[in-house]
């Protein structure tokens, strides 16, 4: 186990294409940090630089207090789990698990001990004599994780490991990865574009956008207090509603501007809407365009002026499509942002 520290890390490809810019990030020993963001934001490139699979243009990567910029992946004492499993199809599960240890000249008794322990932790003892083609997607992913575990590395690096699995299996594997990381207490960096994975797995989330870090914090911190409009819109499902202050009625806009000088955009979480009026609340008359039942809650798509708003309510609301309704939002539920997208804390 080891801490990982990135200082001023940047990656520039030929043609001055800037993939990652000035990343500063300290990952504590035993912490599980998730890098999340839209496609092309630089999260996988950053992970590959930690692994040694991409060269670093500027800055330093340190693992366990040692700068590893010039070291090969095999010298960094990390283990990577890929989305395509990267198993050898002609080898049994046991041989796949043993492969890295045998290449390092690990004594046979130690190889057997580590493989047995990894198989026990991952509950794949009964699969050791099978070939990868005889396994389900979830079983292959367990074997891929087992191959990382037997190394007993200083850090695990996960590159979208669940993206090839169906929704139900992804949910199961999320739980298994979280339990595994808690058991082993190994420093882990996990890359995903799936915010549900990110929110449920992370000790800390790192939201990236256009090669830069937008915000770092716990999942609840990022959900409750997004520091930028980008983070507010990216974290949360359904996504946050945004209303330009100029589109609000004069009295409503003036009241909000008085408590948040410089506000340009107001953000409202879908579950912050209510149909019960209160005197100080923001009031928005709207028309129900579509009702979408989603399990224990319903999503309402509402037309307000030229804009579509989304409200999330528990159960089945007592409204119908086409009905006129009045949405209200308590002042404490409003998120205010400046023209540059930075958060404004209300007075």
N, C-alpha and C positions, 0 to 999 in steps of 0.2 A: 504494500500500500504506500501511496505517496501523494504529496500535493503537486499540483500542476499550475504553473504560472506563465501567462503570456504577457509580454511587454512590447507594445508598439508593433504588433505583428501585422504585416501587410503582404499581399500577393498581387503582383502585376504580371500579366501575360504579355507576350509579344504584341506590338501594336498599341501599347500603353492601355491595355484593357485592365482596369482596376477591379479585381474580384473581391478583395478584402482590404480594408483600410484601417490602420491604427488600432488594432484590438488590444485592450488591456483587460485581463481577466485573471483572477486568482481563484483556483478551485481547491478547497480544503481536502485534507486526507480523509478518505472514506465518504466523501460527498458525491451525490448523484446530480449532475448538472445537465440540463437538457437545452440544446441549441434548437430553436424553432424559428420559423419564418417562411415566407413564400418561396416558391421555386426561383433559383437564381440569386438568392440573398447572400450566398457565400458560406452557409453553414457547413456543407459537406467539404468544401475547400479548406475551411478552418480545421475540421476534424482530420483531414488528410495531412495537413501540415503538422499537427500534433503527432500523428502516426509516423511521419517521415516519408509518406507517399507523395508529397508535394514539397518542392523546395520553398524556402521562405525568402521573399524579396527583401524585407526589412523586419527588424525586431528580433526577439528571442523567445524560444520555448524552453522552459525548464521543467524537468520531471525529477522529483525528489531532491530539489536544490541543485541539479546539474543541468547546465545548458546543453541541449541535445541537437542544436541546429545542424551540426555536421555529422551526426551519427545516423547510421542506417536503421531502418525499422527494427531489425532483429536485435540491435544493440540497445534499444530504448526500454526493453522489458515491459512492453505493453501487449495486449491481446485485442484483436479487432474482430467484431462480429458483423458480417455483411448481410445485405438484404437477400442475396442469392445463395446464401448458406455456404458456398465455396467448399463443398465436400468432395472428396475423391470418389467417383462413382464405382471404381473397380475394387475399392476396399470395404471391408466390413465396418460397422460402427466402431467396434473395438480398435481396429487398425487406424481409423480416422482419428480417434481420440489419442492414440499412442504416437501418432506420426511426428508431431513436433518434439516430443520428449525424446524419442529414439534418435532423431536427427541431432539432438544436443548431447547425445551420449549419456543420457540419464540411466543410472543402474536399473536393471530389469525389475528388481523387487520394488523400487520406488515408483517405476512406471505402473506396475500392477496396482499398487496402493492408491495412487492418484486417480487412475481410471475407475477403480472400484468405488472410490469416494464420490467422484463426479457423477457416476451413473446412479448412485444412491440418492444424491441430492436432487438430481433431475428426474428421478424415477424412470430410467431407461434401461435398467438392468436386463430386462427381458428382450431388449432390442440389440444387444451387443453383437450378435452373430449375423444380423441382417445387413443387406446392402442399402445404400441411400434410396434406390429406386423402389424398395419395398416399404418405404416409410411415408407417412402423411406429411403435409407441410409443417404442422406443428412439431412432429417428431424430428424432422430434419433440423428445425430451428433449435430444438433442445440439444441435438448433437453438436450443432455449431457452437452453442454456448458452452457445452461440455468441453470442446476442444480448447476453448479459451480458459476455462476453469482449471484444467489440469496443469496449465503453465504456471499457475499461481503468480500472475504478473503484478506489477505495481499499479496498473490501471487497465480498465476495460474501456474500449471505444466501440460504440454501437452506431452503425450507419444504416438508419431506417430498417432495422431488422424485421419488422412486422408488416412491411408494405405489401408483401406477396400473399398474405394470409387473408381469409375472409373475416367479416366483421366479428362474428362470434369467437373465432379462434384468436383474433387480435386482443379481444377483451381478456380471454383466459391467459394469454402469454404476457400481457401487461402485468397482471397480478403475479405471475411466476417470476418475471424479471425483477419486480419490486421486492418480493420476498427473498430472492436469491441475493440481491445486492445488500439487503439488510443483514442476511446471514453471514455473508463473506466480508462485509464492511470494506469492500474494495472501491477505490476512487473510480468513478465512472463518468464518461461523457457520452451523451446519447443525442443523436441527430434525428429529427422528424419534422415533417410538415403538418402533421396531424396534431391539432391543439389539444384534443382530448387525451392523447397519449402524453403530451407534454405536461398538461395540468395534473394528471393522475400519478405520473412517475417522479416528477422532479422534486428535489429538495430546493433547488433554485432554478428558475427559468432565465434563459438568455434569449431575448427577442432580437432577431437581426433583420435588417432591411438595407438593401443596396450596399452590402459589404461592411456595414457598420452595426454596432450594438445600439439598439434603441433604448432598452431598459433591462436591468438585472434585478431579480428579486424572487421571493416565494410566489407560488401560483396565486395565493389569495391577495398578496400585495399588488400584483399586476392586474388582477381582476378588479379589485376595489379602488385602486389609486393609479390608474395608468398615467404615466408621465408625458405621453405624447398622444396625439390623435391617431397615429398609426397603430400604436399598441392597443389603444381603446377599441379600434375597429377590428384588429386581428384576434385578440383574446376575447372569447365569449361566443356562444352559439345559442340562438341566433345572434348575429352581430349587433353592435351598438347602433342606435339611430343617431344621426347627426342633423342638426337644424341650424342654419345660419341665423345669427342673432337679428340680422336685417329682415328676415322673413317673419319674425314674431310680431304680434300686435304691439303698438308703441308702449303701452303701460307695462306689459309683460317684459318687453326688452329692457325698458328703463330700470325695472326692479332688479333684473338679473345683472345688468351692467353696474348697478350701484354696489352690489356685493362682490362683483368680479370685474374690476376696471380693466379695460382692454380686451374683453371677451369678444371673439368673432364667431365661435361655433359652440353650440351646446350639445353635449352627448347624453343620451338616455338609454339605459339598458332596457331590453324588452320586458323584463320582469319588474321594472320600476313603474310601469303604467298602472293606473287604477281607474275604476269607473265611479269611485265615490268622491264627490267634490269636497274640497276644503278651501277656506278663504285665501290662504297664502299660496296655494298650489298653482303651478303652471297649468293652464286649461287649454285644450286643443280639441275643437269640434272636428269630427272625422266620420267617414263612412266605411263600413265593413266591406271590403272587396272580396276577401277570401278567408275561410276558416280551415285550418289544417290541423286535424287531430294528430297528436304525437304522443302515444302512450298515455301517461298520467297527466299530461298537460296539453294545451292547445295553442297554436300559433295563429294570431290574427293579423292579416295584412290589411292595413287601413289606409284610405286615401285622405290626405290632409293637404288641401290646396293642390299643388302639382306634384307633391311628394308622397311616396309610399312609406309608411311606418310599420314596424313589426312589434306586436305586443305578445308576450308569453303569459298565459294565465293557467292556473291549476284547474284540472278537470274539464268539464264541458261548459263554456260560457252560455249565459241565457241571452244570446244575441243571434241574429241571422244575417246572412249575406245581403248587402244592400241597406241594412239598417243604419240610421244616423245615431252616433254615440258621442259622448263627451269624455275624452281622455284627460286624466289629471296626473300630475307628477309633483311629489313633494320637493321643495327646494333642496333638501339634503341629498336627494337622489340625482341631482344634476351634475354633470362633469363639464367644466368650462375650459375652452382652449383658445389660445391667442391665434392671430393670423398665421404664425409660423408653425402652428401645430403643437406648441408646448402647453402644458397644463397650467391653469391658473387656480390657485387655492382660494376659495371664497372666504370672505370675511365673516 
